[in-house]
């Protein structure tokens, strides 16, 4: 019998979990912070003070 080809994802899944300083976020990544969920609006590496509710230019609450 012939082997069945498998598909490999072309893009990694969006990062999830709790927001963390020092992590590189990409547009569309989702995080939780303070019990709410946020989606990244601009690619960036997070630093203290850039928590989602503090920087609406980077995070959109969903």
Beta strands, then each sheet from edge to edge (+ up, - down):
strand 1: 24-25
strand 2: 30-33
strand 3: 36-40
strand 4: 44-45
strand 5: 59-61
sheet 1: 1+ 4-
sheet 2: 2+ 3- 5+
end
